[in-house]
């Protein structure tokens, strides 16, 4: 395991990024720490700033304000480029190359290259090395791109929506590969994804962005323990005011609320422990439509 004095996988202080062409801020006043050796889910609605954050962490962009460090160093430094791998949404690959050509290219472009790991990742998907990349299915192209990323033996792997175009079986296979890398090689992984059910059993930390700002930065166990899903009569709603109400909705006379309790609940409430997906959806919907909804 990594030692207590080793730098975080990612650390940001007052991080901000502004697109000059549009003039608006994609990220603003972001402060967070992603510990090493974790699989961190990067969650947010479209336009929340997830891709921008990963591009900053991967050295493709430079902050407009503040600072971000990857493994204790500047993301655009030579040291970071050797130790950090970024897989972007478009998964840039040469369609005319064969899989073997692609892996050979990986060996030439990276100072550290593990051909065995790259070929294993490809082989686990049943992909012939002679196949042309442009003729592969989306799931197989994703696996080839992941093989390139893992073949450089990164200490930090940044993944921007790698599962979006995959069917459930392939998603499960890819997630299993990522979990194995995290466990066997202690790779720190930051995974941006809209597929919330896949994060429940995989990720042990959550970084949630809302409108370019950090809304959650916590371990998943702490999130589960710190939230409650309560159901009761709508007349009991005033009793929730001293708690943090993430989101609530009413159906006739019944009220359901996702809350962060601040002491005993009181009242006649049915209380359940929500899953990670329910918690994340609650925070995402709260930011989009307010905390109260009637049906």
C-alpha positions, 0 to 999 in steps of 0.5 A: 500500500502507499505510504501516508507521506505520499502525495495524493492522486489528485489535489486541487486548490481554488481550481478554476477554468474559463473558456475564452471563446465562451467567456463562462467558467467551466470550473470555479473555486474547486477544492478537493483531494483524491487519495491514492489507491482508490477508485473515485467516481466523478459524477455530475450532469452534462455540463457540470465540468467533468471532462474539463476537470479530467483534461486539467488533471491529464495536462491537456488544459491549464487552469485559469485560476488556482492549482491542480496537482497529479501525484504531487506534480504539475499535470503537464510535466514530463514526470506526470505524463509518464505516470498518468494515463488519460482516456478521453471520450473520443478514444482517439485511435487510428482506424486503419491500424491493426490492433497489433500496430496500435500496441506497437505504437504504444510501446514507441510513444511511452517511456514505460511500456508493458506489452504483456499487460496490453495484450492481456487486456486485448486478449480478454476481450477476444480481440484478434491482434490482426483486426483493424481498429476501424472495423471493431465494435464500440466495446472492442475499441474501448478495450483497445484504448484501455489496453493502451492506457494500462500498457503504460503502467500508470499510477493514476488512470483518468477515464472520461465516460469510457462506458457510455457506449457499451452494453451491460456485459461489456461494461461489467467486463471493463469494470472487472479489469479496472478493479483488478488493476486497482487491487493488483497494481494499486492504480489510482482511478478516477472514473467519470460516468453517468452509469450510476448502477455500475459505480455502486460496487466499484467505486470507494470515493465520490467527487460530485460536481454541480455547475462547475463546483464541488458538491460532494467529496467523500468516501462512499461508506461515509455517504451511505452512513451519513444519509437516510431515506425517510417516509412519512405523513406530509404534515411531518415536513416541518420536523425535517427543517433542522436536518439537511434535506437533500431532496424531498417530494410529496405524493398526496399526503405521503412525503419522501425525503433524502436527508443528512440527519443532524441528530435524532429524527423525532416524529413517526418516520419510516427510515431506510438506508439509501444505496449510493445510486439513490444518494447520487441521484438525490444530489444531482436532482437537487441541484437541477430542480430544487429540493422539493417536488410535488406529484 
